Amino acid sequence: MRLIVRLVLGLALASGGVMHSARAQDAVVYVATYVEVMPSSAKDGIALLKEFGAAISKEDGNLRAELVQETSRPNRFVVLNAWKDQKAFEAHGSAATTAQFRDKLKTIENSPVDERVNSGLAVGPIELPRATGAVYVVTHVDVIPPRKDDAVAILKQLAEDSRKDAGNLRFEVEQQTSRPNHFTVVEMWQDQKAFEGHIAAAHTRTFRANLSPMAGSLYDERLYKVMQSKIRPQ
């Protein structure tokens, strides 16, 4: 009888741990911040963004801080952050370092900062593999509001299929909290060949075909290289 009781308690504790982990993952806030500086200020932009990224990674509640630079237009960047919860993200927004960064950026920016706050829709672990020369892809997907649930279904399927593609290191789908018919897709590929294999795959082509009738704007897919990546140990 004592053995049975111990087994039941053990299963209950394990189940509780899994539920706690799931709740913690659900609370994570994912942020994609698009930054564009004047072409002549690309080097200054990199220095400023790296300094800001280093500061972010030390803030309480920050789980992941990445800086990527667009390969075709090196004056455009995305800052990718993951925060423990909404409270941690809001504290970051009101931090002195954030205000200082925004003030300095105004002197070289080519357009206002575009910050997209998301929840995780189809995401993996916060920890990421390190890969020299990895290709990052950040895509903004916009569908008409009545087709939002249809988009959720095909994006989840795309994530599941794409993680099986050769050379995939990461495939995340995030959903914008203020406009749930908008999504951010973040991909990480071992190299250019792996990415090209993915876009030619049957499942990717099927996804594009299914998305087209519900799209609210052009499929905005951009390639990047990583400039800085900091993961806080969990």
N, C-alpha and C positions, 0 to 999 in steps of 0.2 A: 504493500500500500504506500509506504514512504517513497519507494522508487517511482511509482506512478505520479504521486504528488510533485516530486522533483521534476519529472519530465514535463508535467503540465505547466509548472511555474517557469521552467526554462523556455518552453515554447511561447508562453505569454510575454516573457521579457524580450525574447528575440523578435516577436511580432511588434512589440511596442517600439523597439529600436528601429525597425524598418519603417514604421509609420512616422516616427519622429524624423527620420532621414528624408522621407518623402515630403513631409510638411516643410522642412527646412529648404529643400530644393524648390518647392512651389513658391516660397517667399522671396527667392532670389530675383533681383531687379537687374535686367540686362540693358545696357545703354550703348547706343551707337551714335557718336557725335561726329558729324561731317564738318571738316575744316578746309577752307580754301584760302590760300594766301596769294599775294601777287606773284607772278612767275619769277620776278627778280628777287623775291624774298624767300625762296624755297629753303635755302640753307638756314636762314634765321628762323623760319617756321619749324624746321626739324629740331633745332637747338631748344626753342621755346617749348615745343611739345614734349620732347624728351625730359626736360626739366619738370614739366607738369606731370608727366606720367610717373616719374620717380616719386613725386610728392603724393600722388594718388595712391600708389601701392603701399604707402606707409599709413594711410588713414584707417581708422577703425571701421571694420565692416567691409573693406574692399577685399574681394576674393580673386580678382583678375584684372590686370591693366595691360592693354596692348595698344601699340601704335603701328599703323600700317600706312604705307605711301603708295598712291596709285602709280602703276608702272608707266602708263601712257601719258599721264599728266602729273609730273612730280611735284606740283604745287598744291595737290589735293591729297587730303589725309582722312583717315577715320580713326578715332579713339574708341576702342572697344573695352567697356568696363562691365564687371559683374559685382553686384553689391549684395551683402547678406540679406538685407530686407529694405523696405521703403524708408525706415527711419535712418539707416546708414546712408542711403542715397541722398536724403534731404539734408542731412548733416554736411555731406560733401558739397551740396549746392550752396550752402550758407557759409562755407569755410573761407577764411581770408585768402588762402592760396588760390581758390577758384576765382575769386573776385580779381585778384592780382593778375592771374593768367588772362582773364577776359580783357582787362585794361591794356595789357601789353599786346595782345593779339590784334586789338583794334587798329594799331598803327601799321600793320602789315596785311590785314585780311583783305581778301578780294570780294567776299560776300559774307553776310552774317552767319554765325555758327548755326548749324541745323542739328538739334539734339533729338534723337528718337528714343523714348523710354519704352521698354518692352518687358513682357513676361515670357517665361520659357514655354514654348509650345511643343517642340520636339528637340530636346537638348540632351547632351551627354554629361559626363563628369566635368567639373570645373577644371581639373588638372588636364594639361594638354601636352602632347608629345613635342619634343624639340626636334626640329628638322632644318638643317642648313639649306637655304635655297628654296624653301617651301613657297608655294603659290597660294596666296589668300584670295578669296573671292567674297565680295560683299554685294548682295543684291537686294534692292528694294522692290517688293511685290505689292501691287495695289490692285484690288478687285472691287467691282461695284458692290455696295452694301448687301443687296439681296442674295448675292452668291458667296457671302463670307463663309458660311459653313461648308460649302462645296470646296472652297479654296483650302480651308483647314484640312479637309480629308486628303486632298491630292498633295498638299505640302508635307503632311505626315508620311504619306506613302513614298514621296520623293526622298525624304530623309532616310527612311528605312532601307530603300533600295540603294541609295548612293553610298551609304556607309559600307556596303559590300563591294563597291568598285575598287579595282586595284589602285593603290596609291592614295586612298582617302585617309586622312589623318583626323578629320573633324567635319561634322556636318550638323549645323544647328539651325533650327527655325524658331524665330522669336516673333511674338505678336504685340503690336503697339497697343499700349494701355488706353490711350485717348481716342484712337481710331482703330477698332479691332478688325477692320477690313484691310489694314496695312500690315505688312510683315517685313522682317529683316532676315535674310538667309546668309549665314556666315559659314564659309567653307575653307578648308585647309587641305592642300594637296601636296604630295611629296615633290612633285615637279610639274613642269608644263605638259609633259607627255601624259601624265596621269590625268590632269585636268581635261586635256583634249580627248582622251579616251572616254571620260565621263560625259562630255557634252555630245559625243557621238553615240552613246549607249541608247538602246531602244527605250529603256524606261525614262530617260531624260527627254527624248523626243516625244514620247507619249504625254509626259507631263506638260510640255510646252503646248502641244496641240489641245489638251484639255483646258489649259489656263486661258488660251486666247479668247474664247467667247465671253469670259467673265472678267477679263482684265480692264482695269480702270485707267491705265496709262501704259506706256511702253515698259517692257521688262528691262529694268535698269541694273544690268550686271557689269561690275567693274573688277578688274584684277589689281592686286596689290602685292607689295613685298613687305615683310615685317621689318620694322625699325627698332622696336622695343617690345619685350614681352616679360611680364613679371606676374608670377603666380604665388599667392600666399599659401604656405603649407596649411593643410586642414588637420 
